[in-house]
Every structure is written in C-alpha cells, then in structure tokens.
Amino acid sequence: MITIDYQSKLPLYEQIAGRFQALILQGALPPGSQMPSVRSLAMELSINPNTIQKAFSLLENKGYIYPVKGRGSFVADTAALAEKEKQALLDETEQLISRGKRLGITYPEYTAVLDRLYGKEHQNDRT
C-alpha cells in the first residue's frame, strides 16, 4: 500500500503523508475507514514510529484524517478538500497554458498532450 523511495530527497514523513493523501483522494481509503496503527505501519515499513506519527500529524493538520481517542485515526470526508485540490490544479494548469501560449505552444500541441495522457477514448469529452 505504501512504498518509500529511499533515493528521494523528500523526507520519509512527507512521502508517507503524500502516499496516504493520494490514496484518500482517489477513494482507495474511503471516509470513515480506519488508518493503520502507527506501530503496525512502522513495523511494516521498518522505520521509526515517530516518522509515521509525524506523517499522520501532517495529514491531520491538512484535514485528511482525524484522531479518535483510544481507537486510532480515521479518514475524514475529503470531498471539499478534493474539490479544493482540483481547483488549485486547474488554476495552475491555466497559468501553465497561458505561459505556453506566450512561448508559442499551439492548441493542437496541447490537445496532443491531453490525448496522450487521457487516451483516445476521451476525445469526445471536450466541452
């Protein structure tokens, strides 16, 4: 479920938090589901429990999980967070496309990228 890249310059706790964040936003960990315990995840990944706790604290601060005293941590309802992430990404994409237009990137070049990333089956989804 969680893999760590020891070659990455990103700290372990940020990698772990990022992986869980992605799983939560993708729906692989639905709202209300229990997160693995700090101890069991630390043993599974062979890393210090404090590193896991730091990752969980980061996820909690961002609103992805919430603690229940004596029971562990649970996945929060992240629909609003997912929509906020989506909007931020669309805003960033808009800025990148504007920058690309200034550099001379054409509409067909952009659509070629979209077609490659989304596949031919979504060509009719354009609005």
ZAVOBA-553476 format. One line per 4 residues: number of its first residue (from 1); their letters; for each residue z, x, y of N, C-alpha, C, CB. Coordinates in nm, 4 decimals, m for minus. Glycine has a CB too. Layout:
# residues N
NUM	A	Z,X,Y,Z,X,Y,Z,X,Y,Z,X,Y; ...
This chain:
# residues 127
1	MITI	0.0000,0.0823,m0.1189,0.0000,0.0000,0.0000,0.0000,0.0871,0.1257,0.1206,m0.0938,m0.0004; 0.0881,0.1848,0.1303,0.0976,0.2737,0.2455,0.0638,0.4150,0.1995,0.2399,0.2680,0.3104; m0.0291,0.4756,0.2717,m0.0627,0.6138,0.2426,m0.0368,0.6971,0.3679,m0.2109,0.6272,0.1955; m0.0062,0.8218,0.3450,0.0254,0.9119,0.4554,m0.0749,1.0268,0.4543,0.1722,0.9651,0.4450
5	DYQS	m0.1231,1.0598,0.5714,m0.2144,1.1726,0.5868,m0.1336,1.2892,0.6425,m0.3360,1.1368,0.6807; m0.1018,1.3842,0.5560,m0.0200,1.4977,0.5980,m0.0969,1.5949,0.6868,0.0332,1.5708,0.4768; m0.2282,1.5798,0.6936,m0.3102,1.6651,0.7791,m0.3197,1.6093,0.9215,m0.4504,1.6803,0.7192; m0.2811,1.4831,0.9394,m0.2909,1.4175,1.0696,m0.1904,1.4756,1.1682,m0.2690,1.2668,1.0552
9	KLPL	m0.2299,1.4756,1.2945,m0.1386,1.5201,1.3999,m0.0446,1.4083,1.4420,m0.2172,1.5705,1.5210; m0.0723,1.2867,1.3957,0.0119,1.1715,1.4259,0.1424,1.1819,1.3470,m0.0620,1.0388,1.3930; 0.2569,1.1607,1.4114,0.3842,1.1669,1.3385,0.3872,1.0669,1.2218,0.5015,1.1392,1.4343; 0.4634,1.1000,1.1188,0.4699,1.0154,0.9998,0.5123,0.8728,1.0336,0.5662,1.0751,0.8986
13	YEQI	0.6133,0.8580,1.1198,0.6625,0.7238,1.1504,0.5551,0.6403,1.2200,0.7880,0.7317,1.2381; 0.4705,0.7036,1.3029,0.3616,0.6308,1.3688,0.2530,0.5931,1.2693,0.3017,0.7146,1.4823; 0.2270,0.6802,1.1731,0.1294,0.6477,1.0685,0.1773,0.5279,0.9875,0.1059,0.7692,0.9757; 0.3039,0.5297,0.9497,0.3605,0.4209,0.8690,0.3583,0.2914,0.9484,0.5050,0.4544,0.8243
17	AGRF	0.4032,0.2963,1.0724,0.4034,0.1761,1.1567,0.2607,0.1242,1.1751,0.4682,0.2060,1.2947; 0.1664,0.2139,1.1970,0.0270,0.1736,1.2148,m0.0308,0.1071,1.0914,m0.0569,0.2929,1.2513; 0.0019,0.1599,0.9733,m0.0480,0.1013,0.8483,0.0089,m0.0397,0.8299,m0.0108,0.1911,0.7268; 0.1399,m0.0547,0.8550,0.2003,m0.1877,0.8421,0.1450,m0.2836,0.9474,0.3533,m0.1785,0.8545
21	QALI	0.1245,m0.2343,1.0674,0.0682,m0.3173,1.1741,m0.0686,m0.3703,1.1311,0.0566,m0.2365,1.3066; m0.1522,m0.2834,1.0750,m0.2842,m0.3251,1.0280,m0.2728,m0.4280,0.9157,m0.3646,m0.2036,0.9802; m0.1832,m0.4051,0.8209,m0.1653,m0.4987,0.7101,m0.1189,m0.6355,0.7600,m0.0648,m0.4428,0.6090; m0.0315,m0.6345,0.8590,0.0193,m0.7602,0.9149,m0.0921,m0.8336,0.9884,0.1384,m0.7339,1.0102
25	LQGA	m0.1672,m0.7629,1.0725,m0.2746,m0.8267,1.1491,m0.3874,m0.8764,1.0596,m0.3300,m0.7298,1.2517; m0.4103,m0.8091,0.9476,m0.5152,m0.8512,0.8530,m0.4701,m0.9670,0.7656,m0.5568,m0.7343,0.7648; m0.3402,m0.9998,0.7690,m0.2895,m1.1089,0.6880,m0.2468,m1.0679,0.5489,m0.3916,m1.2140,0.6778; m0.2543,m0.9390,0.5175,m0.2111,m0.8914,0.3864,m0.0594,m0.9079,0.3706,m0.2515,m0.7434,0.3668
29	LPPG	0.0119,m0.9012,0.4825,0.1555,m0.9299,0.4847,0.1735,m1.0522,0.5736,0.2406,m0.8060,0.5372; 0.1821,m1.1707,0.5134,0.1884,m1.2938,0.5925,0.3236,m1.3119,0.6615,0.1600,m1.4137,0.5040; 0.3263,m1.3930,0.7681,0.4524,m1.4199,0.8374,0.5594,m1.4709,0.7403,0.4303,m1.5221,0.9501; 0.6794,m1.4197,0.7581,0.7921,m1.4602,0.6739,0.8096,m1.3767,0.5493,0.7762,m1.6017,0.6343
33	SQMP	0.7106,m1.2951,0.5151,0.7248,m1.2126,0.3951,0.8201,m1.0973,0.4235,0.5871,m1.1590,0.3478; 0.8911,m1.0583,0.3203,0.9902,m0.9519,0.3358,0.9230,m0.8156,0.3285,1.0998,m0.9634,0.2282; 0.9637,m0.7293,0.4184,0.9173,m0.5910,0.4188,0.9910,m0.5167,0.3070,0.9415,m0.5224,0.5588; 0.9311,m0.4088,0.2564,1.0046,m0.3297,0.1582,1.1298,m0.2703,0.2231,0.9148,m0.2175,0.0996
37	SVRS	1.2300,m0.2433,0.1428,1.3514,m0.1854,0.1989,1.3243,m0.0430,0.2436,1.4664,m0.1890,0.0967; 1.4013,0.0017,0.3411,1.3868,0.1375,0.3932,1.4055,0.2380,0.2799,1.4888,0.1641,0.5074; 1.5067,0.2161,0.2008,1.5375,0.3098,0.0921,1.4264,0.3161,m0.0120,1.6681,0.2707,0.0249; 1.3780,0.1993,m0.0556,1.2742,0.1989,m0.1596,1.1429,0.2593,m0.1075,1.2499,0.0550,m0.2100
41	LAME	1.1073,0.2301,0.0177,0.9848,0.2864,0.0742,0.9981,0.4379,0.0930,0.9516,0.2185,0.2087; 1.1161,0.4822,0.1336,1.1390,0.6262,0.1496,1.1250,0.6970,0.0148,1.2794,0.6531,0.2103; 1.1774,0.6363,m0.0906,1.1650,0.6961,m0.2243,1.0199,0.6945,m0.2705,1.2539,0.6212,m0.3260; 0.9501,0.5832,m0.2468,0.8104,0.5706,m0.2888,0.7216,0.6741,m0.2202,0.7587,0.4299,m0.2591
45	LSIN	0.7464,0.6969,m0.0910,0.6647,0.7903,m0.0145,0.7204,0.9329,m0.0144,0.6518,0.7413,0.1270; 0.8386,0.9496,m0.0722,0.9063,1.0795,m0.0773,0.9271,1.1383,0.0618,0.8265,1.1770,m0.1629; 0.9778,1.0545,0.1519,1.0102,1.1021,0.2861,1.1495,1.0533,0.3247,0.9046,1.0539,0.3893; 1.2007,1.1081,0.4308,1.3350,1.0768,0.4785,1.3458,0.9293,0.5198,1.3719,1.1681,0.5969
49	PNTI	1.4521,0.8606,0.4782,1.4717,0.7207,0.5186,1.4759,0.7016,0.6702,1.5998,0.6678,0.4584; 1.5216,0.8034,0.7431,1.5246,0.7923,0.8896,1.3839,0.7765,0.9475,1.5926,0.9158,0.9510; 1.2856,0.8366,0.8818,1.1465,0.8241,0.9258,1.0991,0.6799,0.9086,1.0550,0.9211,0.8466; 1.1339,0.6200,0.7963,1.0985,0.4798,0.7709,1.1690,0.3903,0.8715,1.1356,0.4381,0.6262
53	QKAF	1.2972,0.4181,0.8940,1.3736,0.3373,0.9893,1.3119,0.3453,1.1294,1.5207,0.3836,0.9932; 1.2649,0.4625,1.1667,1.2022,0.4789,1.2977,1.0723,0.3975,1.3051,1.1739,0.6288,1.3258; 0.9958,0.3967,1.1964,0.8720,0.3170,1.1911,0.9041,0.1684,1.2019,0.7939,0.3453,1.0600; 1.0078,0.1247,1.1300,1.0467,m0.0159,1.1346,1.0978,m0.0538,1.2738,1.1544,m0.0451,1.0288
57	SLLE	1.1696,0.0366,1.3377,1.2177,0.0100,1.4745,1.1000,m0.0064,1.5703,1.3104,0.1243,1.5233; 0.9986,0.0763,1.5531,0.8788,0.0661,1.6356,0.8100,m0.0686,1.6134,0.7820,0.1816,1.6044; 0.7970,m0.1098,1.4869,0.7365,m0.2390,1.4559,0.8194,m0.3544,1.5123,0.7207,m0.2549,1.3047; 0.9490,m0.3410,1.5056,1.0381,m0.4445,1.5598,1.0234,m0.4535,1.7114,1.1852,m0.4151,1.5222
61	NKGY	1.0198,m0.3392,1.7781,1.0053,m0.3377,1.9244,0.8734,m0.3992,1.9693,1.0154,m0.1949,1.9770; 0.7696,m0.3829,1.8873,0.6384,m0.4392,1.9199,0.6260,m0.5861,1.8799,0.5295,m0.3589,1.8519; 0.7269,m0.6375,1.8068,0.7263,m0.7787,1.7687,0.6580,m0.8106,1.6373,0.6619,m0.8564,1.8743; 0.6315,m0.7099,1.5556,0.5637,m0.7333,1.4286,0.6598,m0.7722,1.3166,0.4866,m0.6102,1.3886
65	IYPV	0.7831,m0.7256,1.3256,0.8834,m0.7603,1.2249,1.0134,m0.7959,1.2957,0.9054,m0.6431,1.1238; 1.1025,m0.8598,1.2212,1.2350,m0.8904,1.2746,1.3382,m0.8688,1.1637,1.2414,m1.0373,1.3298; 1.4569,m0.8224,1.2021,1.5604,m0.7979,1.1011,1.6428,m0.9240,1.0752,1.6525,m0.6831,1.1454; 1.6900,m0.9368,0.9531,1.7857,m1.0409,0.9170,1.9048,m0.9672,0.8579,1.7242,m1.1478,0.8151
69	KGRG	2.0186,m0.9793,0.9238,2.1372,m0.9035,0.8835,2.1699,m0.9273,0.7361,2.2577,m0.9418,0.9712; 2.1798,m0.8176,0.6640,2.2161,m0.8231,0.5229,2.1010,m0.8555,0.4291,2.3226,m0.9231,0.5040; 1.9829,m0.8871,0.4819,1.8701,m0.9251,0.3962,1.7483,m0.8357,0.4135,1.8310,m1.0671,0.4239; 1.7408,m0.7593,0.5218,1.6268,m0.6709,0.5436,1.5400,m0.7156,0.6596,1.5436,m0.6626,0.4188
73	SFVA	1.4177,m0.6684,0.6598,1.3238,m0.7002,0.7671,1.2134,m0.7907,0.7142,1.2637,m0.5713,0.8276; 1.1648,m0.8771,0.8022,1.0628,m0.9746,0.7655,0.9491,m0.9710,0.8663,1.1228,m1.1163,0.7568; 0.8310,m1.0105,0.8200,0.7125,m1.0134,0.9058,0.7226,m1.1324,1.0012,0.5819,m1.0215,0.8205; 0.7020,m1.1043,1.1292,0.7062,m1.2080,1.2318,0.5731,m1.2833,1.2355,0.7378,m1.1465,1.3702
77	DTAA	0.5737,m1.3985,1.3002,0.4490,m1.4713,1.3239,0.3750,m1.3957,1.4327,0.4748,m1.6223,1.3648; 0.2672,m1.3347,1.3958,0.1986,m1.2440,1.4875,0.0689,m1.3015,1.5436,0.1693,m1.1144,1.4178; 0.0525,m1.4321,1.5369,m0.0716,m1.4926,1.5869,m0.0941,m1.4556,1.7331,m0.0677,m1.6462,1.5710; 0.0093,m1.4657,1.8146,m0.0037,m1.4320,1.9569,m0.0306,m1.2826,1.9747,0.1240,m1.4728,2.0342
81	LAEK	0.0365,m1.2003,1.8945,0.0133,m1.0551,1.9018,m0.1294,m1.0207,1.8607,0.1136,m0.9796,1.8122; m0.1782,m1.0863,1.7565,m0.3144,m1.0604,1.7099,m0.4150,m1.0997,1.8171,m0.3428,m1.1369,1.5791; m0.3918,m1.2122,1.8825,m0.4826,m1.2562,1.9886,m0.4789,m1.1600,2.1066,m0.4464,m1.3979,2.0351; m0.3594,m1.1094,2.1379,m0.3448,m1.0123,2.2468,m0.4187,m0.8824,2.2124,m0.1946,m0.9833,2.2743
85	EKQA	m0.4047,m0.8356,2.0875,m0.4747,m0.7153,2.0411,m0.6255,m0.7356,2.0493,m0.4331,m0.6801,1.8963; m0.6698,m0.8533,2.0037,m0.8121,m0.8843,2.0041,m0.8667,m0.8820,2.1469,m0.8375,m1.0213,1.9390; m0.7939,m0.9443,2.2394,m0.8388,m0.9483,2.3785,m0.8416,m0.8088,2.4397,m0.7482,m1.0398,2.4611; m0.7411,m0.7280,2.4095,m0.7377,m0.5912,2.4610,m0.8575,m0.5120,2.4084,m0.6054,m0.5213,2.4216
89	LLDE	m0.8902,m0.5319,2.2815,m1.0036,m0.4619,2.2233,m1.1352,m0.5090,2.2848,m1.0060,m0.4819,2.0722; m1.1476,m0.6401,2.3087,m1.2684,m0.6912,2.3729,m1.2823,m0.6378,2.5153,m1.2671,m0.8443,2.3742; m1.1705,m0.6280,2.5860,m1.1729,m0.5716,2.7218,m1.2181,m0.4258,2.7184,m1.0333,m0.5825,2.7879; m1.1642,m0.3515,2.6229,m1.2017,m0.2103,2.6073,m1.3498,m0.1977,2.5702,m1.1136,m0.1423,2.4995
93	TEQL	m1.3960,m0.2871,2.4827,m1.5369,m0.2868,2.4430,m1.6267,m0.3145,2.5633,m1.5623,m0.3911,2.3325; m1.5853,m0.4096,2.6461,m1.6627,m0.4425,2.7658,m1.6747,m0.3203,2.8577,m1.5973,m0.5604,2.8415; m1.5659,m0.2475,2.8737,m1.5688,m0.1270,2.9564,m1.6613,m0.0212,2.8959,m1.4270,m0.0701,2.9730; m1.6554,m0.0049,2.7634,m1.7415,0.0929,2.6972,m1.8888,0.0552,2.7090,m1.7029,0.1060,2.5503
97	ISRG	m1.9187,m0.0726,2.6944,m2.0580,m0.1165,2.7062,m2.1077,m0.0968,2.8493,m2.0724,m0.2648,2.6643; m2.0243,m0.1281,2.9470,m2.0632,m0.1056,3.0869,m2.0907,0.0419,3.1115,m1.9533,m0.1557,3.1829; m2.0064,0.1256,3.0584,m2.0261,0.2707,3.0720,m2.1554,0.3135,3.0036,m1.9061,0.3482,3.0123; m2.1810,0.2581,2.8863,m2.3033,0.2887,2.8135,m2.4280,0.2448,2.8884,m2.3001,0.2237,2.6780
101	KRLG	m2.4194,0.1272,2.9526,m2.5341,0.0797,3.0320,m2.5650,0.1781,3.1448,m2.5059,m0.0616,3.0905; m2.4602,0.2287,3.2078,m2.4792,0.3263,3.3154,m2.5426,0.4554,3.2627,m2.3447,0.3576,3.3833; m2.5171,0.4855,3.1361,m2.5739,0.6055,3.0742,m2.7125,0.5803,3.0139,m2.4800,0.6573,2.9663; m2.7566,0.4542,3.0191,m2.8905,0.4227,2.9704,m2.8977,0.3684,2.8290,m2.9731,0.5424,2.9781
105	ITYP	m2.7865,0.3332,2.7695,m2.7909,0.2745,2.6357,m2.8451,0.1317,2.6495,m2.6480,0.2756,2.5671; m2.9431,0.0989,2.5675,m3.0103,m0.0307,2.5785,m2.9460,m0.1359,2.4887,m3.1578,m0.0164,2.5438; m2.9795,m0.2604,2.5166,m2.9316,m0.3727,2.4359,m2.9714,m0.3556,2.2889,m2.9870,m0.5054,2.4908; m3.0978,m0.3231,2.2604,m3.1342,m0.3026,2.1187,m3.0540,m0.1910,2.0509,m3.2823,m0.2706,2.1080
109	EYTA	m3.0180,m0.0887,2.1256,m2.9363,0.0175,2.0665,m2.7971,m0.0341,2.0309,m2.9253,0.1367,2.1629; m2.7410,m0.1150,2.1201,m2.6096,m0.1735,2.0912,m2.6171,m0.2703,1.9736,m2.5546,m0.2459,2.2151; m2.7197,m0.3560,1.9716,m2.7288,m0.4527,1.8620,m2.7526,m0.3817,1.7287,m2.8415,m0.5542,1.8889; m2.8204,m0.2672,1.7314,m2.8395,m0.1903,1.6083,m2.7044,m0.1430,1.5537,m2.9328,m0.0691,1.6337
113	VLDR	m2.6173,m0.1035,1.6445,m2.4828,m0.0615,1.6033,m2.4061,m0.1805,1.5451,m2.4049,m0.0005,1.7233; m2.4123,m0.2944,1.6147,m2.3435,m0.4143,1.5658,m2.3969,m0.4574,1.4297,m2.3583,m0.5288,1.6663; m2.5291,m0.4563,1.4149,m2.5880,m0.4937,1.2862,m2.5429,m0.4005,1.1753,m2.7400,m0.4935,1.2953; m2.5357,m0.2725,1.2073,m2.4915,m0.1753,1.1066,m2.3456,m0.1992,1.0689,m2.5099,m0.0313,1.1585
117	LYGK	m2.2609,m0.2269,1.1687,m2.1181,m0.2447,1.1422,m2.0848,m0.3785,1.0757,m2.0413,m0.2326,1.2709; m2.1524,m0.4838,1.1194,m2.1228,m0.6167,1.0664,m2.2136,m0.6568,0.9515,m2.1333,m0.7182,1.1758; m2.3220,m0.5893,0.9339,m2.4143,m0.6226,0.8266,m2.5142,m0.7273,0.8705,m2.3387,m0.6711,0.7050; m2.6235,m0.7331,0.7972,m2.7335,m0.8237,0.8307,m2.6928,m0.9708,0.8206,m2.8521,m0.7970,0.7395
121	EHQN	m2.5948,m1.0032,0.7369,m2.5583,m1.1445,0.7167,m2.5013,m1.2102,0.8430,m2.4568,m1.1559,0.6040; m2.4602,m1.1322,0.9407,m2.4013,m1.1876,1.0620,m2.4961,m1.1861,1.1815,m2.2770,m1.1119,1.0964; m2.6219,m1.1580,1.1621,m2.7163,m1.1534,1.2738,m2.7300,m1.2884,1.3421,m2.8521,m1.1064,1.2258; m2.7129,m1.3966,1.2691,m2.7259,m1.5304,1.3284,m2.5993,m1.5775,1.3961,m2.7653,m1.6297,1.2232
125	DRT	m2.4920,m1.4977,1.3928,m2.3646,m1.5342,1.4558,m2.3645,m1.5112,1.6063,m2.2519,m1.4556,1.3930; m2.4646,m1.4440,1.6581,m2.4668,m1.4109,1.8018,m2.4749,m1.5378,1.8845,m2.5858,m1.3178,1.8356; m2.3937,m1.5396,1.9916,m2.3986,m1.6531,2.0833,m2.4319,m1.6075,2.2210,m2.2680,m1.7283,2.0843
